[in-house]
Amino acid sequence: MLHYALVFLIIAVIAALFGFTGIAGNAAGIAKILFVIFLILAAIAYFRRTN
């Protein structure tokens, strides 16, 4: 999941460099959502292993 977040972040940066602001904004939004989902799943996995 973290891999996909980084891929969308790279797509957002490249799109922003070429001036595609709509695509860059959408890709950055997807990257944020995926990163938050990754953090939630990582926290759940951590707490399940410690108990």
Contacts in CASP RR format, 6 or more apart in sequence:
PFRMAT RR
TARGET T0000
AUTHOR 0000-0000-0000
METHOD contacts of the structure
MODEL  1
MLHYALVFLIIAVIAALFGFTGIAGNAAGIAKILFVIFLILAAIAYFRRT
N
1 34 0 8 1.000
1 37 0 8 1.000
1 38 0 8 1.000
1 41 0 8 1.000
2 34 0 8 1.000
2 35 0 8 1.000
2 38 0 8 1.000
4 34 0 8 1.000
5 31 0 8 1.000
5 32 0 8 1.000
5 34 0 8 1.000
5 35 0 8 1.000
5 38 0 8 1.000
6 31 0 8 1.000
8 27 0 8 1.000
8 28 0 8 1.000
8 29 0 8 1.000
8 30 0 8 1.000
8 31 0 8 1.000
8 34 0 8 1.000
9 27 0 8 1.000
9 28 0 8 1.000
9 31 0 8 1.000
11 23 0 8 1.000
11 27 0 8 1.000
12 23 0 8 1.000
12 24 0 8 1.000
12 25 0 8 1.000
12 27 0 8 1.000
12 28 0 8 1.000
12 29 0 8 1.000
12 31 0 8 1.000
13 24 0 8 1.000
15 21 0 8 1.000
15 22 0 8 1.000
15 23 0 8 1.000
15 24 0 8 1.000
15 25 0 8 1.000
15 27 0 8 1.000
16 24 0 8 1.000
16 25 0 8 1.000
END
